[in-house]
């Protein structure tokens, strides 16, 4: 018994140290295990997050492409059909041409003064119709994409939030009849952008034809008269002169009145759509919010640059096609203005053709600056504009 006590006294310090070392080692082992588990859990969480982000990117790209298809196959064809009908109705040249032909066949039916007045009127209306067709085709092509990208972003953000909260995929569908966007989730819940507000918002594309056309024609005609002042029917017109004349009309038209006054032809202005300085007005409807965002885009400097670029490219294409299309005395080498007018008139229906046949709309889509602009519009919040 004494030997055990002596042994304990002699070695207890070593025993305590050994136990302490073992205990510390066990504790460190447990701490390492817990830390390793936390790291594994964090890595799994990050992996899941990365997978979710990749899935969201894929869905966003697919949704964006779907939005562009909707604009091309539904919204824009509807708008262009209405525009073509309205321009043909409001700027009909057939009566002027008929009277001039009658005067040519029956020399005594018109006086020289009456003939000159008819030719002057034909000159003004032909170029008015040409410039209006260039401007309206360009504007509708861009504005319909502004609409569907704003609406598509709203719907995507809503469905993405639901995806994150429920971890279930929400698949965007092709719009139902009427051009509205509908999702599977939307059919189960009324929290997404109201269907009636969608229809109302997309329906504003018809504002130009239904309400904006009379002042648009009047102001475009005034710009045409200013640009053609001093240009006689006997003056020679070549491709350069034609290009300069059309661009001059458009520049005068766009600079009339206050900056961005042309928006009044495209969308209605009221107290709700003009409150763009208030970032979050509390009393606006979803429709009004969509309209305020659309107005903010149209007022942006970047959109103004896009319009200018597109109109120049379209005018270039118009003049080039006129040079290639009409070869019996070509505009490229020069013709009297009186002989150019029928060629100008014949180009207008081509500018207003349905999108699937309209080469000018295809040209606008291929302009390098256009697609990146709408990609940013779809991806960014309204404050970016």
C-alpha positions as CSV (number, residue, x, y, z in Angstrom):
1,X,0.0,0.0,0.0
2,X,2.9,2.4,0.8
3,X,4.5,1.5,-2.5
4,X,1.3,2.6,-4.3
5,X,1.2,5.9,-2.5
6,X,4.9,6.4,-3.1
7,X,4.3,5.6,-6.8
8,X,1.3,8.0,-7.0
9,X,3.3,10.8,-5.3
10,X,6.2,10.2,-7.5
11,X,4.2,10.0,-10.8
12,X,1.0,12.0,-10.2
13,X,2.4,15.1,-12.0
14,X,3.0,12.9,-15.1
15,X,-0.4,11.4,-14.8
16,X,-2.1,14.9,-14.6
17,X,-0.1,16.0,-17.6
18,X,-1.0,12.9,-19.6
19,X,-4.7,13.3,-18.7
20,X,-4.5,17.0,-19.6
21,X,-2.9,16.2,-22.9
22,X,-5.4,13.5,-23.7
23,X,-8.3,15.8,-22.7
24,X,-6.9,18.7,-24.7
25,X,-6.4,16.4,-27.6
26,X,-9.9,15.1,-27.4
27,X,-11.3,18.6,-27.0
28,X,-9.3,19.7,-30.0
29,X,-10.5,16.7,-32.0
30,X,-14.1,17.5,-31.1
31,X,-13.6,21.2,-32.0
32,X,-12.0,20.2,-35.3
33,X,-14.8,17.9,-36.1
34,X,-17.4,20.6,-35.4
35,X,-15.4,23.1,-37.5
36,X,-15.1,20.5,-40.3
37,X,-18.8,19.9,-40.2
38,X,-19.5,23.6,-40.3
39,X,-17.2,24.0,-43.3
40,X,-18.8,21.0,-45.1
41,X,-22.2,22.5,-44.4
42,X,-21.0,25.9,-45.7
43,X,-19.6,24.3,-48.8
44,X,-22.8,22.5,-49.5
45,X,-24.8,25.7,-49.0
46,X,-22.4,27.6,-51.4
47,X,-22.7,24.8,-53.9
48,X,-26.5,24.9,-53.7
49,X,-26.4,28.7,-54.0
50,X,-24.2,28.4,-57.1
51,X,-26.4,25.9,-58.6
52,X,-29.4,28.1,-57.9
53,X,-27.7,31.1,-59.4
54,X,-26.8,29.2,-62.5
55,X,-30.3,27.9,-62.8
56,X,-31.6,31.5,-62.4
57,X,-29.3,32.7,-65.1
58,X,-30.4,30.0,-67.5
59,X,-34.1,30.8,-66.7
60,X,-33.5,34.5,-67.1
61,X,-31.8,34.0,-70.5
62,X,-34.7,31.7,-71.6
63,X,-37.3,34.2,-70.3
64,X,-35.5,37.1,-72.0
65,X,-35.5,35.2,-75.4
66,X,-39.1,34.3,-74.9
67,X,-39.9,38.0,-74.3
68,X,-38.2,39.0,-77.5
69,X,-40.2,36.4,-79.4
70,X,-43.4,37.7,-78.0
71,X,-42.6,41.2,-79.2
72,X,-41.7,39.9,-82.7
73,X,-44.6,37.6,-83.3
74,X,-47.5,39.2,-81.4
75,X,-47.1,42.8,-80.2
76,X,-45.3,44.4,-83.1
77,X,-47.3,42.8,-86.0
78,X,-50.5,44.0,-84.3
79,X,-49.1,47.5,-84.0
80,X,-47.7,47.6,-87.5
81,X,-50.9,46.5,-89.1
82,X,-52.8,49.3,-87.4
83,X,-50.2,51.8,-88.3
84,X,-50.2,50.8,-92.0
85,X,-54.0,51.1,-92.2
86,X,-54.0,54.4,-90.5
87,X,-51.2,55.9,-92.7
88,X,-52.9,54.7,-95.8
89,X,-56.2,56.3,-94.7
90,X,-54.8,59.6,-93.5
91,X,-52.2,60.2,-96.1
92,X,-53.9,58.8,-99.2
93,X,-52.2,60.1,-102.4
94,X,-54.6,58.4,-104.8
95,X,-57.0,61.3,-105.3
96,X,-54.1,63.7,-106.0
97,X,-52.6,61.3,-108.5
98,X,-56.0,60.7,-110.1
99,X,-56.6,64.4,-110.6
100,X,-53.1,64.9,-112.1
101,X,-53.7,62.0,-114.5
102,X,-57.0,63.4,-115.5
103,X,-55.4,66.7,-116.1
104,X,-52.7,65.1,-118.3
105,X,-55.3,63.2,-120.3
106,X,-57.7,66.1,-120.6
107,X,-55.5,69.2,-120.8
108,X,-58.5,71.6,-120.4
109,X,-59.7,70.2,-117.1
110,X,-57.0,71.9,-115.0
111,X,-55.4,75.3,-115.2
112,X,-51.7,75.6,-115.0
113,X,-52.0,77.1,-111.5
114,X,-54.1,74.2,-110.3
115,X,-51.6,71.7,-111.7
116,X,-48.8,73.4,-109.9
117,X,-50.8,73.4,-106.6
118,X,-51.5,69.7,-107.0
119,X,-47.9,68.9,-107.7
120,X,-46.8,71.0,-104.7
121,X,-49.3,69.2,-102.5
122,X,-48.1,65.8,-103.8
123,X,-44.5,66.8,-103.1
124,X,-45.3,67.7,-99.5
125,X,-47.5,64.7,-98.8
126,X,-45.1,62.2,-100.4
127,X,-42.2,63.3,-98.2
128,X,-44.5,63.7,-95.2
129,X,-45.6,60.1,-95.6
130,X,-42.0,58.9,-96.2
131,X,-40.6,60.6,-93.1
132,X,-43.6,59.6,-91.0
133,X,-43.2,56.0,-92.1
134,X,-39.5,56.0,-91.2
135,X,-40.2,57.6,-87.8
136,X,-43.2,55.5,-86.8
137,X,-41.8,52.2,-87.9
138,X,-38.6,52.9,-86.0
139,X,-40.5,54.1,-82.9
140,X,-43.0,51.2,-82.8
141,X,-40.3,48.7,-83.3
142,X,-38.4,50.1,-80.3
143,X,-41.4,50.9,-78.1
144,X,-43.0,47.5,-78.3
145,X,-39.7,46.0,-77.0
146,X,-39.6,48.6,-74.2
147,X,-43.0,47.4,-73.2
148,X,-42.4,43.7,-73.2
149,X,-39.0,44.0,-71.5
150,X,-40.4,46.1,-68.7
151,X,-43.3,43.8,-68.2
152,X,-41.1,40.7,-68.6
153,X,-38.7,42.0,-65.9
154,X,-41.6,42.6,-63.4
155,X,-43.0,39.1,-64.0
156,X,-39.6,37.5,-63.8
157,X,-38.7,39.2,-60.5
158,X,-41.9,38.1,-59.0
159,X,-41.5,34.5,-60.2
160,X,-37.9,34.5,-59.1
161,X,-38.8,35.6,-55.6
162,X,-41.4,32.8,-55.4
163,X,-38.7,30.4,-56.7
164,X,-36.4,31.4,-53.9
165,X,-39.0,31.2,-51.2
166,X,-40.6,27.9,-52.3
167,X,-37.6,26.2,-54.0
168,X,-40.0,25.3,-56.8
169,X,-39.5,26.2,-60.5
170,X,-42.0,28.5,-62.0
171,X,-42.1,28.1,-65.8
172,X,-42.9,31.2,-67.9
173,X,-45.5,30.4,-70.6
174,X,-46.1,31.9,-74.0
175,X,-48.8,34.6,-73.6
176,X,-52.4,33.7,-73.9
177,X,-54.7,35.4,-76.5
178,X,-54.5,39.2,-76.2
179,X,-50.7,39.3,-75.8
180,X,-50.5,39.1,-72.0
181,X,-47.9,37.1,-70.1
182,X,-49.2,34.3,-67.9
183,X,-47.2,31.9,-65.6
184,X,-48.2,28.6,-63.9
185,X,-47.8,30.3,-60.5
186,X,-49.9,33.3,-61.6
187,X,-52.8,31.0,-62.2
188,X,-52.6,29.9,-58.6
189,X,-52.0,33.3,-57.1
190,X,-53.1,36.8,-57.9
191,X,-49.9,38.5,-56.5
192,X,-48.2,38.9,-59.9
193,X,-48.8,41.8,-62.2
194,X,-52.6,41.9,-62.7
195,X,-53.7,40.4,-66.0
196,X,-55.9,43.4,-66.7
197,X,-53.0,45.8,-66.1
198,X,-50.9,43.7,-68.5
199,X,-53.5,44.0,-71.2
200,X,-54.0,47.7,-70.6
201,X,-50.2,48.3,-70.6
202,X,-49.6,46.4,-73.8
203,X,-52.7,48.0,-75.4
204,X,-51.1,51.4,-75.2
205,X,-49.0,50.5,-78.2
206,X,-52.2,51.5,-80.2
207,X,-52.1,55.0,-78.7
208,X,-50.1,56.2,-81.7
209,X,-52.7,55.1,-84.2
210,X,-55.7,55.9,-82.2
211,X,-54.8,59.3,-80.7
212,X,-51.3,60.3,-81.7
213,X,-51.7,60.2,-85.5
214,X,-53.5,63.6,-86.2
215,X,-50.9,65.7,-84.3
216,X,-48.1,63.5,-85.7
217,X,-49.2,64.1,-89.3
218,X,-49.6,67.8,-88.7
219,X,-46.2,68.3,-87.1
220,X,-44.4,66.1,-89.6
221,X,-46.1,68.0,-92.5
222,X,-44.9,71.3,-90.9
223,X,-41.3,69.9,-90.7
224,X,-41.6,68.7,-94.3
225,X,-42.7,72.1,-95.6
226,X,-39.8,73.7,-93.8
227,X,-37.2,71.2,-95.2
228,X,-38.6,71.4,-98.8
229,X,-38.7,75.2,-98.8
230,X,-37.1,76.3,-102.0
231,X,-36.8,72.8,-103.6
232,X,-38.5,73.1,-106.9
233,X,-40.1,70.2,-108.9
234,X,-37.5,70.7,-111.7
235,X,-34.5,70.5,-109.3
236,X,-32.4,67.4,-109.8
237,X,-32.4,64.9,-106.9
238,X,-29.8,62.2,-106.4
239,X,-29.3,59.7,-103.6
240,X,-27.3,62.2,-101.5
241,X,-30.0,65.0,-101.9
242,X,-32.7,62.5,-101.0
243,X,-30.9,61.3,-97.9
244,X,-30.2,64.8,-96.7
245,X,-33.8,65.8,-97.3
246,X,-35.4,63.0,-95.4
247,X,-32.9,63.4,-92.5
248,X,-33.5,67.1,-92.4
249,X,-37.3,66.5,-92.1
250,X,-36.7,64.1,-89.2
251,X,-34.3,66.4,-87.5
252,X,-36.7,69.4,-87.7
253,X,-39.5,67.2,-86.5
254,X,-37.6,65.9,-83.5
255,X,-36.5,69.3,-82.5
256,X,-39.9,70.9,-82.5
257,X,-41.3,72.1,-79.2
258,X,-39.8,71.1,-75.9
259,X,-37.2,68.3,-75.6
260,X,-38.9,64.9,-75.9
261,X,-42.2,66.5,-77.0
262,X,-42.5,63.6,-79.5
263,X,-43.5,61.3,-76.6
264,X,-47.0,62.8,-76.8
265,X,-47.6,60.9,-80.1
266,X,-46.6,57.5,-78.5
267,X,-48.1,57.4,-75.1
268,X,-50.7,59.3,-73.0
269,X,-49.6,61.8,-70.5
270,X,-51.5,62.2,-67.3
271,X,-50.7,62.9,-63.7
272,X,-49.7,59.3,-63.0
273,X,-47.3,58.8,-65.9
274,X,-45.7,62.1,-65.3
275,X,-44.7,61.5,-61.7
276,X,-41.4,59.9,-62.6
277,X,-39.5,62.0,-60.1
278,X,-41.2,60.2,-57.2
279,X,-39.4,56.9,-56.9
280,X,-42.2,55.1,-55.0
281,X,-45.5,56.9,-55.1
282,X,-47.9,55.2,-52.8
283,X,-51.1,55.7,-54.7
284,X,-50.3,54.4,-58.2
285,X,-51.7,51.3,-59.7
286,X,-49.6,48.6,-61.3
287,X,-50.5,49.9,-64.7
288,X,-49.4,53.4,-63.8
289,X,-46.1,52.0,-62.4
290,X,-45.5,50.2,-65.7
291,X,-46.3,53.4,-67.7
292,X,-44.0,55.5,-65.5
293,X,-41.2,53.1,-66.1
294,X,-41.8,53.1,-69.9
295,X,-41.9,56.9,-69.9
296,X,-38.6,57.0,-67.9
297,X,-37.0,54.8,-70.6
298,X,-38.2,57.0,-73.5
299,X,-36.9,60.1,-71.7
300,X,-33.5,58.6,-71.2
301,X,-30.5,59.9,-73.1
302,X,-29.6,56.4,-74.1
303,X,-33.0,55.7,-75.8
304,X,-32.6,59.1,-77.6
305,X,-29.3,57.9,-79.0
306,X,-30.8,54.6,-80.1
307,X,-33.7,56.4,-81.9
308,X,-31.2,58.6,-83.7
309,X,-29.0,55.7,-84.7
310,X,-31.9,53.6,-85.9
311,X,-33.5,56.4,-88.0
312,X,-30.2,57.1,-89.8
313,X,-29.7,53.4,-90.6
314,X,-33.3,53.1,-91.9
315,X,-33.0,56.2,-94.1
316,X,-29.7,54.8,-95.5
317,X,-31.5,51.5,-96.3
318,X,-34.4,53.3,-97.9
319,X,-32.2,55.4,-100.2
320,X,-30.1,52.4,-101.1
321,X,-33.1,50.4,-101.9
322,X,-34.6,53.2,-104.0
323,X,-31.3,53.3,-106.0
324,X,-31.5,49.5,-106.6
325,X,-35.2,49.2,-107.2
326,X,-35.9,52.0,-109.6
327,X,-33.4,51.7,-112.5
328,X,-35.3,53.3,-115.4
329,X,-33.6,56.6,-114.7
330,X,-32.0,56.1,-111.4
331,X,-32.1,58.2,-108.3
332,X,-28.4,57.4,-107.8
333,X,-27.5,59.5,-110.8
334,X,-30.2,62.1,-110.3
335,X,-33.7,62.8,-111.5
336,X,-36.0,65.8,-111.5
337,X,-37.8,66.0,-108.2
338,X,-41.1,65.5,-109.9
339,X,-40.0,62.1,-111.1
340,X,-38.6,61.2,-107.7
341,X,-42.0,61.7,-106.0
342,X,-43.7,58.5,-107.4
343,X,-40.6,56.5,-106.2
344,X,-40.9,58.1,-102.7
345,X,-44.6,57.1,-102.6
346,X,-43.9,53.5,-103.6
347,X,-41.4,53.1,-100.8
348,X,-43.8,53.9,-98.0
349,X,-45.8,50.7,-98.0
350,X,-42.6,48.7,-97.8
351,X,-41.7,50.6,-94.6
352,X,-45.0,49.6,-93.1
353,X,-45.1,46.0,-94.1
354,X,-45.7,43.3,-91.5
355,X,-42.6,42.5,-89.5
356,X,-42.1,39.1,-91.0
357,X,-41.6,40.7,-94.4
358,X,-40.3,44.1,-93.3
359,X,-36.6,44.3,-94.1
360,X,-36.3,47.7,-92.3
361,X,-37.5,46.2,-89.0
362,X,-35.0,43.4,-89.5
363,X,-32.3,46.0,-90.1
364,X,-33.3,47.7,-86.8
365,X,-33.0,44.5,-84.9
366,X,-29.5,43.9,-86.3
367,X,-28.1,47.3,-85.3
368,X,-25.3,46.5,-82.8
369,X,-26.5,49.0,-80.2
370,X,-30.1,47.8,-80.1
371,X,-29.9,44.3,-78.5
372,X,-27.5,45.3,-75.7
373,X,-29.8,48.2,-74.8
374,X,-32.8,45.9,-74.3
375,X,-30.7,43.4,-72.5
376,X,-29.8,46.1,-70.0
377,X,-33.4,47.3,-69.8
378,X,-34.6,43.7,-69.0
379,X,-31.9,43.1,-66.4
380,X,-31.8,46.5,-64.6
381,X,-34.2,48.1,-62.2
382,X,-36.0,51.3,-63.4
383,X,-33.6,53.6,-61.4
384,X,-30.9,52.8,-64.0
385,X,-32.8,55.2,-66.3
